[in-house]
Amino acid sequence: VLDPYQVAAIGWGPEDSRFQEAERILKKNNPNYGVSDDWFKGMEGLNRRFVPYNGGLGAKQLQWFREQLTAARDAGDRVIVLSHVLLHPSRREDVSD
């Protein structure tokens, strides 16, 4: 089972490396993070995903996932992935304010 909030600004304390990684990603990709309560100000398209209530897979999970998908492809198997959150940013509806 994959945890789509393994790297996240929610659910972990500020001293936790998973929170710190999420914060690094947010600060790099959203100039509003930590500065404004309006996380979407000036954010367009796929960049709108960089907000504190989203999360991501960690490096070990991503590597495991890739290995599983590669093994399935090589075996000619089909894969169905179910998740509470979208796993690919281009597979979402455009969100309006």
C-alpha positions as CSV (number, residue, x, y, z in Angstrom):
1,V,0.0,0.0,0.0
2,L,1.4,3.4,-1.0
3,D,1.0,6.4,1.3
4,P,0.3,9.5,-0.9
5,Y,0.9,11.7,2.2
6,Q,4.3,10.2,3.2
7,V,5.8,13.6,2.2
8,A,3.4,16.2,3.5
9,A,3.1,19.4,5.5
10,I,0.1,17.9,7.3
11,G,0.3,15.0,9.7
12,W,3.9,15.4,10.7
13,G,5.6,17.8,13.1
14,P,8.1,20.4,11.9
15,E,11.0,18.4,13.2
16,D,10.0,15.4,11.0
17,S,12.0,14.8,7.8
18,R,8.8,14.1,5.9
19,F,7.4,17.5,6.8
20,Q,10.8,19.2,6.1
21,E,10.9,17.6,2.6
22,A,7.3,18.8,1.9
23,E,8.2,22.3,3.1
24,R,11.3,22.4,0.9
25,I,9.1,21.4,-2.2
26,L,6.4,24.0,-1.3
27,K,8.9,26.8,-0.8
28,K,10.5,26.0,-4.1
29,N,7.3,25.8,-6.1
30,N,4.9,28.2,-4.4
31,P,6.0,31.7,-3.6
32,N,2.9,32.2,-1.4
33,Y,3.8,29.4,1.0
34,G,4.7,30.8,4.4
35,V,4.1,34.3,3.2
36,S,0.4,34.5,2.4
37,D,-2.8,32.7,3.4
38,D,-3.8,32.8,-0.3
39,W,-1.8,29.8,-1.5
40,F,-3.2,30.1,-5.0
41,K,-2.4,33.7,-5.7
42,G,-0.7,33.9,-9.1
43,M,-0.6,30.1,-9.3
44,E,-1.8,28.6,-12.6
45,G,-2.2,25.2,-14.2
46,L,-0.3,22.3,-12.7
47,N,1.5,24.6,-10.3
48,R,-1.7,24.9,-8.3
49,R,-1.0,21.5,-6.8
50,F,1.8,22.9,-4.6
51,V,-0.3,23.7,-1.6
52,P,0.1,22.5,2.1
53,Y,-2.9,20.2,2.1
54,N,-1.5,18.0,-0.7
55,G,1.2,15.3,-0.2
56,G,3.4,13.0,-2.2
57,L,5.1,9.7,-2.3
58,G,8.6,9.4,-0.8
59,A,11.6,8.3,-2.7
60,K,11.6,4.7,-1.5
61,Q,7.9,4.4,-2.3
62,L,8.4,5.8,-5.8
63,Q,11.2,3.4,-6.5
64,W,9.2,0.4,-5.3
65,F,6.2,1.6,-7.4
66,R,8.3,1.9,-10.5
67,E,9.9,-1.5,-9.9
68,Q,6.4,-3.1,-9.6
69,L,5.1,-1.3,-12.7
70,T,8.3,-2.3,-14.7
71,A,7.9,-6.0,-13.6
72,A,4.3,-6.0,-14.5
73,R,5.0,-4.5,-17.9
74,D,7.8,-7.0,-18.5
75,A,5.5,-9.9,-17.6
76,G,2.8,-8.6,-19.9
77,D,0.5,-8.0,-16.9
78,R,-2.0,-5.2,-16.6
79,V,-2.0,-2.9,-13.6
80,I,-4.9,-1.1,-11.9
81,V,-3.9,1.6,-9.4
82,L,-6.5,2.9,-7.0
83,S,-5.8,5.9,-4.8
84,H,-7.6,8.4,-2.7
85,V,-5.6,11.1,-4.4
86,L,-4.5,11.7,-8.0
87,L,-1.1,10.2,-8.7
88,H,-0.4,12.1,-11.9
89,P,-0.8,15.9,-12.0
90,S,-2.2,16.0,-15.5
91,R,-5.0,13.7,-14.5
92,R,-7.1,16.2,-12.7
93,E,-9.9,18.7,-13.4
94,D,-8.8,22.3,-13.5
95,V,-9.7,23.8,-10.1
96,S,-11.2,27.3,-9.9
97,D,-11.1,29.6,-6.9
